[in-house]
Amino acid sequence: MAPELQPRTIQTPWGSLAPVVDLAPLVYVVVLYGLVYFLPFGVFEYWTTNEDGPSEWLQFAAYAGACVCSLRVLWQRRRRWRSLQWLAWLLLALFLFYVAAEEISWGERVHGWGVEALRQINAQKETNIHNLPAVQNYLHVSFIAAGLFFGFAGWRWMPRIDAWPARRYSLYFLIVALFYTYFDLSWITHAERIRNDQEGLELLMAVGLFLHARQWAFNPPSLAAAADREPAGSPD
């Protein structure tokens, strides 16, 4: 995993803060619910819930960009294709390709072609897998699992695998996991359900993966710095 960057000191009226994680996701949530929420003309709903809206297309762009960056890492390490690190990046690239393709229903939203057999059983009458009834019921669970893995389990329990995002990107994933956990618990307990602003919040996970992959593709840590963190015999 990439060596942790030196935390940037933030001066506040109550003292100095030096967070070890990127706080941009918190700023995004504050702006989203503290400013955009109160804008007229349905701007908030258009951003957070609209199918085929800007948030969904930004997610596609982020996942696709992260996939391209992951492929660049694989090419850069092509001579080590048998290593555990290379395999982890391959799995990440395949995951990113699948999610990006699902976001635009495998291109159906662009060219209009699709698989009629899938459309007939799809909840949104589109050519994708995640809106099939058998899969859709577990979609929230998959976001929770992915959020916990990328936001905590990966860097905490497998720190030598640099394909998993570093700790500084944690909030991009944990906020998504928290949202879906609370949303599902409100439904299970028959409590008042929170707003389903899924598109606006899912964007965080896409951006987090893009930032992670872009760093390793274009600005990887020096070999000397990586060696200082990883003992001999760690995955190459």
Residue frames as a rotation matrix with the C-alpha (Angstrom) as fourth column:
MET 1
0.578 0.816 0.000 0.00
0.816 -0.578 0.000 0.00
0.000 0.000 -1.000 0.00
ALA 2
0.202 -0.485 0.851 1.10
0.341 -0.779 -0.526 3.55
0.918 0.396 0.008 -0.61
PRO 3
-0.640 -0.455 -0.618 2.92
0.748 -0.189 -0.636 5.22
0.173 -0.870 0.462 2.25
GLU 4
0.424 0.850 -0.313 0.57
0.897 -0.441 0.018 7.55
-0.123 -0.289 -0.950 4.10
LEU 5
0.009 -0.366 0.931 1.00
0.482 -0.814 -0.324 11.17
0.876 0.451 0.169 3.09
GLN 6
-0.855 -0.311 -0.415 1.93
0.515 -0.411 -0.752 13.68
0.064 -0.857 0.512 5.73
PRO 7
0.104 0.987 -0.123 -1.36
0.991 -0.113 -0.067 15.08
-0.081 -0.115 -0.990 7.08
ARG 8
-0.426 -0.145 0.893 -2.15
0.413 -0.909 0.049 18.66
0.805 0.390 0.447 6.12
THR 9
-0.705 0.111 -0.700 -2.61
0.668 -0.226 -0.709 20.85
-0.237 -0.968 0.085 9.18
ILE 10
-0.086 0.776 0.625 -5.93
0.574 -0.474 0.668 22.69
0.814 0.416 -0.405 9.30
GLN 11
-0.963 -0.261 -0.073 -6.10
0.222 -0.602 -0.767 25.80
0.156 -0.754 0.638 11.45
THR 12
0.018 1.000 0.023 -9.39
0.603 -0.030 0.797 26.33
0.797 0.000 -0.604 13.30
PRO 13
0.152 0.093 0.984 -10.53
-0.515 -0.842 0.159 28.76
0.844 -0.531 -0.081 16.03
TRP 14
0.887 0.256 0.385 -10.31
-0.461 0.419 0.782 25.81
0.039 -0.871 0.489 18.46
GLY 15
0.212 -0.883 0.419 -6.81
-0.380 0.320 0.868 24.73
-0.900 -0.343 -0.268 17.52
SER 16
-0.293 -0.446 -0.846 -4.93
-0.953 0.066 0.296 22.85
-0.076 0.893 -0.444 14.81
LEU 17
0.600 0.484 0.637 -6.15
-0.361 0.874 -0.324 19.64
-0.714 -0.035 0.699 13.20
ALA 18
-0.409 -0.738 -0.537 -4.01
-0.883 0.173 0.436 17.19
-0.229 0.653 -0.722 11.23
PRO 19
0.561 0.727 0.396 -6.42
-0.586 0.687 -0.430 14.59
-0.585 0.009 0.811 9.79
VAL 20
-0.563 -0.766 0.311 -4.91
-0.349 0.561 0.750 11.43
-0.749 0.314 -0.583 8.29
VAL 21
-0.273 0.538 0.797 -7.86
0.815 0.569 -0.105 10.99
-0.510 0.622 -0.594 5.92
ASP 22
-0.911 0.048 0.410 -9.15
0.265 -0.692 0.671 13.10
0.316 0.720 0.618 3.05
LEU 23
-0.615 0.685 -0.391 -11.99
0.342 -0.215 -0.915 15.26
-0.711 -0.696 -0.102 4.38
ALA 24
-0.910 0.243 -0.335 -13.36
-0.414 -0.539 0.734 16.17
-0.002 0.807 0.591 0.95
PRO 25
-0.594 0.747 -0.298 -16.25
0.434 0.609 0.664 13.65
0.678 0.265 -0.686 1.27
LEU 26
-0.274 0.490 -0.828 -17.42
0.905 -0.161 -0.395 15.37
-0.327 -0.857 -0.399 4.47
VAL 27
-0.727 -0.018 -0.686 -17.26
-0.099 -0.986 0.131 18.76
-0.679 0.164 0.716 2.76
TYR 28
-0.898 0.398 -0.186 -19.29
-0.150 0.121 0.981 17.32
0.413 0.909 -0.049 -0.14
VAL 29
-0.378 0.789 -0.484 -22.00
0.827 0.523 0.208 16.00
0.417 -0.322 -0.850 2.21
VAL 30
-0.368 0.195 -0.909 -22.18
0.624 -0.673 -0.397 19.31
-0.689 -0.714 0.126 4.09
VAL 31
-0.839 0.039 -0.542 -22.53
-0.367 -0.776 0.513 21.29
-0.401 0.630 0.665 0.85
LEU 32
-0.829 0.530 -0.177 -25.03
0.155 0.523 0.838 18.78
0.537 0.668 -0.515 -0.54
TYR 33
-0.088 0.848 -0.523 -27.39
0.897 0.295 0.328 18.90
0.433 -0.440 -0.787 2.45
GLY 34
-0.157 -0.008 -0.988 -26.55
0.741 -0.662 -0.112 22.38
-0.653 -0.750 0.109 3.73
LEU 35
-0.561 -0.088 -0.823 -26.74
-0.320 -0.894 0.314 24.27
-0.763 0.439 0.474 0.43
VAL 36
-0.931 0.164 -0.327 -27.88
-0.283 0.245 0.927 22.23
0.232 0.956 -0.182 -2.59
TYR 37
-0.685 0.692 -0.228 -30.79
0.728 0.638 -0.250 20.77
-0.027 -0.337 -0.941 -0.60
PHE 38
-0.098 0.655 -0.749 -32.37
0.504 -0.616 -0.605 24.25
-0.858 -0.437 -0.270 -0.33
LEU 39
-0.893 -0.251 -0.374 -31.95
-0.175 -0.571 0.802 25.26
-0.415 0.782 0.466 -3.96
PRO 40
0.055 0.989 -0.138 -35.19
-0.549 -0.086 -0.831 25.77
-0.834 0.122 0.538 -5.95
PHE 41
0.276 0.224 -0.935 -36.42
-0.961 0.075 -0.265 24.06
0.011 0.972 0.236 -9.13
GLY 42
0.948 0.216 0.235 -35.71
-0.244 0.965 0.100 20.54
-0.205 -0.152 0.967 -7.86
VAL 43
0.348 -0.898 -0.270 -31.93
-0.768 -0.108 -0.631 20.86
0.538 0.427 -0.727 -8.23
PHE 44
-0.313 -0.486 0.816 -31.26
-0.897 0.434 -0.085 18.58
-0.312 -0.759 -0.572 -5.25
GLU 45
0.403 0.548 0.733 -33.56
-0.262 0.837 -0.481 15.81
-0.877 0.002 0.481 -6.47
TYR 46
0.925 -0.090 -0.370 -32.12
-0.364 0.076 -0.928 16.09
0.112 0.993 0.037 -9.98
TRP 47
0.045 -0.999 -0.006 -28.61
-0.882 -0.037 -0.471 15.61
0.470 0.026 -0.882 -8.59
THR 48
-0.563 -0.367 0.741 -29.31
-0.786 0.514 -0.342 12.85
-0.256 -0.775 -0.578 -6.06
THR 49
-0.209 0.585 0.784 -32.16
-0.147 0.774 -0.616 10.73
-0.967 -0.244 -0.076 -7.41
ASN 50
0.505 0.499 -0.704 -32.54
-0.718 -0.209 -0.664 11.32
-0.478 0.841 0.253 -11.13
GLU 51
0.333 -0.339 0.880 -31.88
0.416 0.890 0.186 8.22
-0.846 0.304 0.437 -13.26
ASP 52
0.206 -0.382 0.901 -29.57
0.975 -0.002 -0.224 8.98
0.087 0.924 0.372 -16.15
GLY 53
0.987 0.149 0.052 -28.73
0.139 -0.976 0.165 12.31
0.075 -0.156 -0.985 -14.51
PRO 54
0.518 -0.837 0.175 -25.38
-0.560 -0.487 -0.670 14.05
0.646 0.250 -0.721 -13.96
SER 55
0.210 -0.449 0.868 -24.46
-0.907 0.242 0.345 12.06
-0.364 -0.860 -0.356 -10.85
GLU 56
0.689 0.103 0.717 -24.88
0.009 0.989 -0.151 8.75
-0.725 0.110 0.680 -12.62
TRP 57
0.907 -0.377 0.185 -22.85
0.212 0.030 -0.977 9.86
0.363 0.926 0.108 -15.62
LEU 58
0.353 -0.807 0.473 -20.13
-0.838 -0.498 -0.223 11.20
0.416 -0.317 -0.852 -13.35
GLN 59
0.400 -0.164 0.902 -20.07
-0.565 0.731 0.383 7.82
-0.722 -0.662 0.199 -11.65
PHE 60
0.905 -0.054 0.422 -19.60
0.339 0.691 -0.639 6.14
-0.257 0.721 0.643 -15.01
ALA 61
0.713 -0.666 0.218 -16.78
-0.224 -0.512 -0.829 8.56
0.664 0.543 -0.515 -15.89
ALA 62
0.257 -0.624 0.738 -15.05
-0.966 -0.157 0.204 7.97
-0.012 -0.766 -0.643 -12.54
TYR 63
0.517 -0.030 0.855 -15.33
-0.228 0.958 0.172 4.17
-0.825 -0.284 0.489 -12.70
ALA 64
0.934 -0.172 0.314 -14.22
0.355 0.327 -0.876 4.13
0.048 0.929 0.366 -16.33
GLY 65
0.570 -0.757 0.319 -11.31
-0.546 -0.639 -0.541 6.44
0.614 0.134 -0.778 -15.56
ALA 66
0.269 -0.440 0.857 -10.31
-0.858 0.295 0.420 4.26
-0.438 -0.848 -0.298 -12.61
CYS 67
0.781 0.060 0.622 -10.45
0.143 0.952 -0.271 1.20
-0.608 0.300 0.735 -14.86
VAL 68
0.849 -0.496 0.184 -8.15
0.100 -0.192 -0.976 2.84
0.519 0.847 -0.113 -17.43
CYS 69
0.329 -0.743 0.583 -5.73
-0.881 -0.464 -0.094 3.83
0.340 -0.483 -0.807 -14.66
SER 70
0.444 -0.113 0.889 -5.77
-0.521 0.774 0.359 0.26
-0.729 -0.622 0.285 -13.30
LEU 71
0.920 -0.113 0.374 -4.98
0.358 0.627 -0.691 -1.08
-0.157 0.771 0.618 -16.76
ARG 72
0.632 -0.735 0.246 -2.05
-0.388 -0.574 -0.720 1.34
0.671 0.360 -0.648 -16.93
VAL 73
0.238 -0.519 0.821 -0.75
-0.935 0.107 0.339 -0.05
-0.264 -0.848 -0.459 -13.63
LEU 74
0.688 0.068 0.723 -1.09
-0.014 0.997 -0.080 -3.59
-0.726 0.045 0.686 -15.00
TRP 75
0.906 -0.374 0.198 0.87
0.232 0.048 -0.972 -2.62
0.354 0.926 0.130 -18.11
GLN 76
0.428 -0.775 0.464 3.58
-0.764 -0.585 -0.272 -0.95
0.483 -0.239 -0.843 -16.07
ARG 77
-0.082 -0.423 0.902 3.93
-0.862 0.484 0.150 -4.14
-0.500 -0.765 -0.405 -14.03
ARG 78
0.687 0.495 -0.531 3.47
-0.717 0.579 -0.387 -6.58
0.116 0.647 0.753 -16.92
ARG 79
-0.101 -0.806 -0.583 6.75
-0.478 0.554 -0.682 -8.33
0.872 0.210 -0.441 -16.17
ARG 80
-0.933 -0.167 0.318 5.42
-0.357 0.341 -0.869 -9.24
0.037 -0.925 -0.378 -12.72
TRP 81
-0.233 0.945 -0.231 2.14
-0.791 -0.046 0.610 -10.68
0.565 0.325 0.758 -13.92
ARG 82
-0.048 0.199 -0.979 2.46
0.253 0.950 0.180 -13.73
0.966 -0.239 -0.096 -11.67
SER 83
-0.923 -0.384 -0.028 2.67
0.139 -0.263 -0.955 -11.67
0.359 -0.885 0.296 -8.48
LEU 84
-0.314 0.817 -0.484 -0.13
0.936 0.182 -0.300 -11.26
-0.157 -0.548 -0.822 -5.96
GLN 85
-0.425 0.107 -0.899 -0.05
0.099 -0.982 -0.164 -7.50
-0.900 -0.158 0.407 -6.48
TRP 86
-0.917 0.042 -0.397 -0.63
-0.396 -0.222 0.891 -7.86
-0.050 0.974 0.220 -10.23
LEU 87
-0.682 0.700 -0.213 -3.53
0.579 0.694 0.427 -10.25
0.446 0.168 -0.879 -9.64
ALA 88
-0.272 0.575 -0.772 -5.12
0.762 -0.361 -0.537 -7.81
-0.588 -0.734 -0.339 -7.17
TRP 89
-0.574 0.023 -0.818 -4.91
-0.324 -0.924 0.202 -5.00
-0.752 0.381 0.538 -9.72
LEU 90
-0.942 0.266 -0.207 -6.42
-0.095 0.380 0.920 -7.28
0.323 0.886 -0.333 -12.35
LEU 91
-0.438 0.811 -0.388 -9.36
0.895 0.435 -0.101 -8.05
0.086 -0.391 -0.916 -10.06
LEU 92
-0.272 0.303 -0.913 -9.81
0.364 -0.846 -0.389 -4.35
-0.891 -0.439 0.119 -9.37
ALA 93
-0.832 -0.086 -0.548 -9.71
-0.430 -0.525 0.734 -3.50
-0.351 0.847 0.400 -13.09
LEU 94
-0.810 0.570 -0.142 -12.33
0.330 0.641 0.693 -6.16
0.486 0.514 -0.707 -13.88
PHE 95
-0.270 0.705 -0.656 -14.53
0.904 -0.048 -0.424 -4.91
-0.331 -0.708 -0.624 -11.03
LEU 96
-0.426 0.046 -0.904 -14.26
-0.010 -0.999 -0.046 -1.31
-0.905 -0.010 0.426 -12.27
PHE 97
-0.957 0.072 -0.280 -15.03
-0.283 -0.027 0.959 -2.31
0.061 0.997 0.046 -15.86
TYR 98
-0.604 0.769 -0.210 -18.13
0.714 0.639 0.287 -4.22
0.355 0.024 -0.935 -14.76
VAL 99
-0.153 0.558 -0.816 -19.47
0.756 -0.465 -0.460 -1.40
-0.636 -0.687 -0.351 -12.56
ALA 100
-0.653 -0.134 -0.746 -18.80
-0.257 -0.887 0.385 1.25
-0.713 0.443 0.544 -15.22
ALA 101
-0.940 0.302 -0.158 -20.60
-0.059 0.315 0.947 -0.83
0.336 0.900 -0.278 -17.85
GLU 102
-0.420 0.818 -0.393 -23.55
0.901 0.428 -0.074 -1.47
0.108 -0.385 -0.917 -15.52
GLU 103
-0.478 0.197 -0.856 -23.91
0.337 -0.859 -0.386 2.27
-0.811 -0.473 0.344 -14.85
ILE 104
-0.429 0.306 -0.850 -24.82
-0.767 -0.621 0.163 2.87
-0.478 0.721 0.501 -18.51
SER 105
0.486 0.688 0.540 -26.50
-0.356 0.720 -0.596 -0.52
-0.798 0.097 0.594 -19.03
TRP 106
-0.089 -0.677 0.731 -23.58
0.483 0.612 0.626 -1.75
-0.871 0.409 0.273 -21.13
GLY 107
-0.913 -0.388 -0.126 -23.91
0.135 -0.580 0.803 1.15
-0.385 0.716 0.582 -23.53
GLU 108
-0.329 0.863 0.384 -27.64
0.944 0.286 0.165 0.82
0.033 0.416 -0.909 -24.11
ARG 109
0.431 0.509 -0.745 -28.21
0.598 -0.779 -0.187 4.37
-0.676 -0.365 -0.640 -22.90
VAL 110
-0.306 -0.623 -0.720 -25.83
-0.247 -0.678 0.692 5.59
-0.919 0.390 0.054 -25.61
HIS 111
-0.917 -0.161 -0.364 -26.55
-0.388 0.152 0.909 3.48
-0.091 0.975 -0.202 -28.69
GLY 112
-0.110 0.994 0.012 -30.01
-0.982 -0.107 -0.158 2.15
-0.155 -0.029 0.987 -27.75
TRP 113
0.033 0.097 -0.995 -29.21
-0.476 0.877 0.070 -1.50
0.879 0.471 0.075 -28.41
GLY 114
-0.279 -0.099 0.955 -29.91
-0.948 0.186 -0.258 -4.07
-0.152 -0.978 -0.146 -25.73
VAL 115
-0.949 -0.019 -0.316 -30.78
-0.057 0.992 0.110 -7.64
0.311 0.123 -0.942 -24.91
GLU 116
-0.225 0.963 0.152 -34.54
-0.632 -0.263 0.729 -8.08
0.742 0.068 0.667 -25.02
ALA 117
0.173 0.269 -0.947 -34.46
0.386 0.867 0.316 -11.14
0.906 -0.421 0.046 -22.77
LEU 118
-0.642 -0.464 -0.610 -32.86
0.744 -0.189 -0.641 -9.08
0.182 -0.865 0.467 -20.01
ARG 119
-0.867 0.353 0.351 -35.17
-0.323 -0.936 0.142 -6.13
0.378 0.010 0.926 -20.58
GLN 120
-0.041 0.946 -0.321 -38.24
-0.191 0.308 0.932 -8.30
0.981 0.099 0.168 -20.03
ILE 121
0.468 0.189 -0.863 -37.17
0.685 0.540 0.490 -9.32
0.559 -0.820 0.123 -16.53
ASN 122
-0.643 -0.765 -0.025 -35.36
0.651 -0.529 -0.544 -6.11
0.403 -0.366 0.839 -15.59
ALA 123
-0.093 0.630 -0.771 -36.97
0.875 -0.317 -0.365 -3.77
-0.475 -0.709 -0.522 -13.04
GLN 124
-0.037 0.024 -0.999 -36.12
-0.129 -0.992 -0.019 -0.74
-0.991 0.128 0.039 -15.20
LYS 125
0.825 0.407 0.391 -36.53
0.265 0.332 -0.905 -2.50
-0.498 0.851 0.166 -18.58
GLU 126
0.576 -0.728 -0.372 -32.84
-0.817 -0.534 -0.220 -2.04
-0.039 0.431 -0.902 -19.35
THR 127
0.719 -0.430 -0.546 -29.95
0.103 0.843 -0.528 -4.30
0.687 0.324 0.650 -20.29
ASN 128
-0.226 -0.817 0.531 -28.13
-0.735 -0.215 -0.643 -4.62
0.639 -0.536 -0.552 -17.00
ILE 129
-0.302 0.003 -0.953 -27.69
0.313 0.945 -0.096 -7.16
0.900 -0.328 -0.287 -14.25
HIS 130
-0.961 -0.213 -0.179 -27.96
0.223 -0.208 -0.952 -5.10
0.165 -0.955 0.247 -11.07
ASN 131
-0.573 0.815 0.088 -31.66
-0.801 -0.534 -0.271 -4.32
-0.174 -0.226 0.959 -11.65
LEU 132
-0.349 0.448 -0.823 -32.70
-0.198 0.823 0.532 -7.95
0.916 0.349 -0.199 -12.10
PRO 133
0.565 0.683 0.463 -35.05
-0.566 -0.087 0.820 -8.94
0.600 -0.725 0.338 -9.26
ALA 134
0.825 -0.255 -0.505 -32.76
0.442 0.847 0.296 -11.73
0.352 -0.467 0.811 -8.05
VAL 135
-0.211 -0.977 0.012 -29.82
0.843 -0.188 -0.503 -9.31
0.494 -0.097 0.864 -7.81
GLN 136
-0.153 0.180 0.972 -31.53
-0.031 -0.984 0.177 -6.04
0.988 -0.003 0.156 -6.91
ASN 137
0.834 0.545 -0.084 -32.56
0.035 0.099 0.994 -7.32
0.550 -0.832 0.064 -3.48
TYR 138
0.595 -0.693 -0.408 -28.89
0.762 0.322 0.562 -7.60
-0.258 -0.645 0.719 -2.52
LEU 139
0.340 -0.474 0.812 -27.69
0.567 -0.586 -0.579 -4.39
0.750 0.658 0.069 -4.13
HIS 140
0.700 -0.045 0.713 -27.61
-0.468 -0.783 0.409 -2.41
0.540 -0.620 -0.570 -0.90
VAL 141
0.888 -0.386 0.249 -25.72
0.025 0.581 0.813 -5.20
-0.459 -0.716 0.526 0.85
SER 142
0.458 -0.745 0.485 -23.13
0.881 0.307 -0.361 -5.15
0.120 0.593 0.796 -1.93
PHE 143
0.374 -0.304 0.876 -22.59
0.055 -0.936 -0.348 -1.41
0.926 0.178 -0.334 -1.45
ILE 144
0.853 -0.053 0.519 -22.22
-0.519 -0.183 0.835 -1.90
0.051 -0.982 -0.184 2.30
ALA 145
0.770 -0.574 0.278 -19.72
0.440 0.794 0.420 -4.72
-0.461 -0.201 0.864 1.80
ALA 146
0.338 -0.653 0.678 -17.74
0.792 -0.192 -0.579 -2.78
0.508 0.733 0.452 -0.83
GLY 147
0.577 -0.067 0.814 -17.73
-0.243 -0.966 0.093 0.34
0.780 -0.252 -0.573 1.34
LEU 148
0.881 -0.234 0.411 -16.42
-0.380 0.170 0.909 -1.56
-0.283 -0.957 0.060 4.36
PHE 149
0.639 -0.673 0.373 -13.81
0.709 0.703 0.053 -3.41
-0.298 0.231 0.926 2.32
PHE 150
0.206 -0.571 0.794 -12.41
0.694 -0.487 -0.531 -0.42
0.690 0.660 0.296 0.45
GLY 151
0.460 0.068 0.885 -12.85
-0.287 -0.932 0.220 1.94
0.840 -0.356 -0.409 3.41
PHE 152
0.501 -0.252 0.828 -11.46
-0.861 -0.046 0.507 -0.27
-0.090 -0.967 -0.240 6.18
ALA 153
0.821 -0.106 0.562 -10.78
-0.062 0.961 0.271 -3.98
-0.568 -0.257 0.782 5.66
GLY 154
0.855 -0.474 0.211 -8.46
0.354 0.237 -0.905 -3.58
0.379 0.848 0.370 2.68
TRP 155
0.222 -0.820 0.528 -5.93
-0.304 -0.573 -0.761 -1.16
0.926 0.008 -0.377 4.17
ARG 156
0.370 -0.037 0.928 -6.34
-0.927 -0.081 0.366 -2.48
0.062 -0.996 -0.064 7.72
TRP 157
0.585 -0.039 0.810 -5.93
-0.323 0.905 0.276 -6.22
-0.744 -0.423 0.517 7.18
MET 158
0.519 -0.451 0.726 -4.12
0.798 0.560 -0.222 -6.36
-0.306 0.695 0.651 3.83
PRO 159
0.697 -0.195 -0.690 -1.87
-0.088 -0.978 0.188 -3.26
-0.711 -0.071 -0.699 3.92
ARG 160
-0.361 -0.930 0.068 0.73
-0.060 0.095 0.994 -4.77
-0.931 0.355 -0.090 1.58
ILE 161
-0.229 0.364 0.903 -1.75
0.933 0.347 0.097 -5.07
-0.278 0.865 -0.419 -1.31
ASP 162
-0.757 -0.173 -0.630 -1.50
0.149 -0.985 0.092 -1.66
-0.636 -0.025 0.771 -2.96
ALA 163
-0.780 0.567 0.263 -4.50
0.316 -0.005 0.949 -2.33
0.540 0.824 -0.175 -5.23
TRP 164
0.185 0.859 -0.477 -6.76
0.938 -0.011 0.346 -1.62
0.292 -0.512 -0.808 -2.24
PRO 165
0.422 0.026 0.906 -7.28
0.118 -0.993 -0.026 2.08
0.899 0.117 -0.422 -1.43
ALA 166
-0.645 -0.734 -0.214 -5.14
0.399 -0.085 -0.913 3.61
0.652 -0.674 0.348 1.30
ARG 167
-0.328 0.498 -0.803 -6.55
0.926 0.004 -0.376 4.80
-0.184 -0.867 -0.463 4.61
ARG 168
-0.827 -0.049 -0.561 -6.65
0.088 -0.995 -0.043 8.44
-0.556 -0.085 0.827 3.46
TYR 169
-0.788 0.572 -0.229 -9.49
-0.403 -0.197 0.893 7.57
0.466 0.796 0.386 1.05
SER 170
-0.918 0.352 -0.183 -11.58
0.394 0.748 -0.534 5.86
-0.051 -0.562 -0.825 3.74
LEU 171
-0.510 0.765 -0.394 -14.41
-0.045 -0.480 -0.876 8.39
-0.859 -0.429 0.279 3.92
TYR 172
-0.556 0.301 -0.775 -15.20
-0.831 -0.216 0.513 8.05
-0.013 0.929 0.370 0.22
PHE 173
-0.557 0.282 -0.781 -16.35
-0.143 0.894 0.425 4.50
0.818 0.348 -0.457 0.97
LEU 174
-0.852 0.194 -0.486 -17.45
0.522 0.392 -0.758 4.47
0.043 -0.899 -0.435 4.62
ILE 175
-0.705 0.642 -0.301 -20.02
-0.477 -0.743 -0.469 7.23
-0.525 -0.187 0.830 4.09
VAL 176
-0.329 0.576 -0.748 -21.68
-0.795 0.259 0.548 5.13
0.510 0.775 0.373 1.37
ALA 177
-0.612 0.056 -0.789 -21.66
0.269 0.953 -0.141 2.04
0.744 -0.298 -0.598 3.61
LEU 178
-0.911 0.265 -0.315 -23.14
0.249 -0.257 -0.934 4.06
-0.329 -0.929 0.168 6.49
PHE 179
-0.583 0.724 -0.368 -25.89
-0.795 -0.603 0.073 5.50
-0.169 0.335 0.927 4.30
TYR 180
-0.209 0.523 -0.826 -27.09
-0.551 0.635 0.542 2.11
0.808 0.568 0.155 3.03
THR 181
-0.769 -0.082 -0.633 -26.78
0.423 0.678 -0.602 0.53
0.479 -0.731 -0.487 6.48
TYR 182
-0.856 0.454 -0.246 -28.97
-0.044 -0.539 -0.841 3.19
-0.515 -0.710 0.481 8.03
PHE 183
-0.458 0.704 -0.543 -31.39
-0.883 -0.290 0.369 3.16
0.103 0.648 0.755 5.09
ASP 184
-0.332 0.306 -0.892 -31.92
-0.179 0.908 0.378 -0.61
0.926 0.285 -0.247 5.34
LEU 185
-0.859 0.007 -0.512 -32.17
0.486 0.323 -0.812 -0.57
0.160 -0.947 -0.280 9.14
SER 186
-0.766 0.622 -0.162 -34.89
-0.496 -0.732 -0.467 2.07
-0.409 -0.278 0.869 8.94
TRP 187
-0.185 0.696 -0.693 -36.82
-0.826 0.272 0.494 -0.27
0.532 0.664 0.525 6.64
ILE 188
-0.495 -0.065 -0.866 -36.24
0.168 0.971 -0.168 -3.44
0.852 -0.229 -0.470 8.70
THR 189
-0.862 0.095 -0.498 -37.29
0.498 -0.019 -0.867 -1.76
-0.091 -0.995 -0.031 11.95
HIS 190
0.029 0.927 0.373 -40.30
0.935 -0.157 0.319 -0.05
0.354 0.340 -0.871 10.30
ALA 191
-0.133 -0.138 -0.981 -38.92
0.590 -0.807 0.033 3.31
-0.796 -0.574 0.189 11.39
GLU 192
0.804 0.382 -0.455 -39.27
-0.066 -0.704 -0.707 6.45
-0.591 0.598 -0.541 9.31
ARG 193
0.421 -0.659 0.623 -37.16
0.866 0.497 -0.059 5.81
-0.270 0.564 0.780 6.26
ILE 194
-0.078 -0.542 -0.836 -34.48
0.097 -0.839 0.535 8.33
-0.992 -0.039 0.118 5.38
ARG 195
0.605 0.267 -0.750 -34.29
-0.628 -0.418 -0.656 9.89
-0.489 0.868 -0.085 1.94
ASN 196
0.502 -0.421 0.755 -32.98
0.536 0.837 0.111 7.60
-0.679 0.349 0.646 -0.78
ASP 197
0.788 -0.296 -0.540 -30.42
-0.508 -0.808 -0.298 10.01
-0.348 0.509 -0.787 -2.19
GLN 198
0.641 -0.521 0.563 -28.42
0.328 0.850 0.412 7.12
-0.693 -0.079 0.716 -3.57
GLU 199
0.663 -0.410 0.627 -27.02
0.682 -0.017 -0.732 8.61
0.310 0.912 0.268 -6.78
GLY 200
0.702 -0.367 0.611 -25.58
-0.336 -0.926 -0.170 11.64
0.628 -0.086 -0.773 -5.04
LEU 201
0.566 -0.478 0.671 -23.88
-0.726 0.097 0.681 9.55
-0.391 -0.873 -0.292 -2.35
GLU 202
0.757 -0.294 0.583 -22.77
0.402 0.914 -0.061 6.62
-0.515 0.280 0.810 -4.52
LEU 203
0.856 -0.442 0.270 -20.71
0.015 -0.500 -0.866 9.16
0.517 0.745 -0.422 -6.45
LEU 204
0.573 -0.657 0.490 -18.31
-0.807 -0.347 0.477 9.27
-0.143 -0.669 -0.729 -3.50
MET 205
0.476 -0.382 0.792 -17.29
0.004 0.902 0.432 5.63
-0.879 -0.202 0.431 -3.98
ALA 206
0.785 -0.149 0.601 -16.63
0.619 0.195 -0.760 6.14
-0.004 0.969 0.246 -7.68
VAL 207
0.770 -0.502 0.394 -14.51
-0.343 -0.847 -0.407 9.23
0.538 0.178 -0.824 -7.04
GLY 208
0.552 -0.562 0.616 -12.56
-0.675 0.132 0.726 7.49
-0.490 -0.817 -0.306 -4.26
LEU 209
0.530 -0.333 0.780 -11.63
0.426 0.900 0.095 4.59
-0.734 0.282 0.618 -6.53
PHE 210
0.820 -0.225 0.527 -10.64
0.440 -0.340 -0.831 6.97
0.366 0.913 -0.180 -9.31
LEU 211
0.711 -0.575 0.406 -8.36
-0.660 -0.745 0.101 9.00
0.244 -0.339 -0.908 -7.02
HIS 212
0.481 -0.513 0.711 -6.74
-0.357 0.626 0.693 5.82
-0.801 -0.587 0.118 -5.73
ALA 213
0.566 -0.231 0.792 -6.14
0.668 0.691 -0.276 4.30
-0.483 0.685 0.545 -9.18
ARG 214
0.884 -0.225 0.409 -4.95
0.147 -0.698 -0.701 7.59
0.443 0.680 -0.584 -10.65
GLN 215
0.669 -0.668 0.326 -2.32
-0.698 -0.415 0.583 7.97
-0.254 -0.618 -0.744 -7.95
TRP 216
0.242 -0.592 0.769 -0.80
-0.027 0.788 0.615 4.56
-0.970 -0.169 0.175 -8.66
ALA 217
0.632 0.047 0.773 -1.01
0.727 0.308 -0.613 5.03
-0.267 0.950 0.160 -12.42
PHE 218
0.612 -0.301 0.732 0.62
0.384 -0.696 -0.607 8.45
0.692 0.652 -0.310 -12.63
ASN 219
0.151 -0.569 0.808 2.19
-0.672 -0.658 -0.338 9.27
0.725 -0.492 -0.482 -9.26
PRO 220
0.724 0.121 -0.679 3.18
0.270 0.856 0.440 6.03
0.635 -0.502 0.587 -7.49
PRO 221
0.867 -0.461 0.188 5.34
-0.377 -0.363 0.852 6.21
-0.324 -0.810 -0.488 -4.35
SER 222
0.152 -0.902 -0.404 9.04
-0.924 0.015 -0.383 5.74
0.351 0.432 -0.831 -4.81
LEU 223
0.445 -0.042 -0.895 10.38
0.001 0.999 -0.046 2.22
0.896 0.019 0.444 -4.53
ALA 224
-0.652 -0.753 -0.089 12.54
0.143 -0.007 -0.990 3.30
0.745 -0.658 0.112 -1.64
ALA 225
-0.555 0.523 0.647 9.55
-0.815 -0.498 -0.296 4.66
0.167 -0.691 0.703 0.27
ALA 226
0.520 0.777 -0.355 7.56
-0.698 0.626 0.348 1.50
0.492 0.067 0.868 -0.37
ALA 227
0.074 -0.573 -0.816 10.47
0.189 0.811 -0.553 -0.66
0.979 -0.113 0.168 0.76
ASP 228
-0.801 -0.376 0.466 10.65
-0.319 -0.389 -0.864 1.25
0.506 -0.841 0.192 4.03
ARG 229
-0.147 0.850 0.506 7.05
-0.989 -0.113 -0.097 0.24
-0.025 -0.515 0.857 4.80
GLU 230
0.798 0.543 -0.261 7.06
-0.576 0.815 -0.065 -3.36
0.177 0.202 0.963 3.60
PRO 231
0.209 -0.744 0.635 9.26
-0.582 0.427 0.692 -6.10
-0.786 -0.514 -0.343 5.03
ALA 232
-0.621 -0.522 -0.585 11.19
-0.782 0.351 0.515 -8.40
-0.064 0.777 -0.626 2.73
GLY 233
-0.964 0.230 0.132 9.12
0.240 0.968 0.070 -11.12
-0.112 0.099 -0.989 1.21
SER 234
-0.226 0.926 -0.304 5.94
-0.068 -0.326 -0.943 -9.03
-0.972 -0.192 0.137 0.91
PRO 235
0.412 0.456 0.789 3.89
0.717 0.373 -0.590 -9.30
-0.563 0.808 -0.173 -2.31
ASP 236
-0.657 -0.746 -0.109 5.68
0.471 -0.519 0.713 -7.61
-0.589 0.417 0.692 -5.21
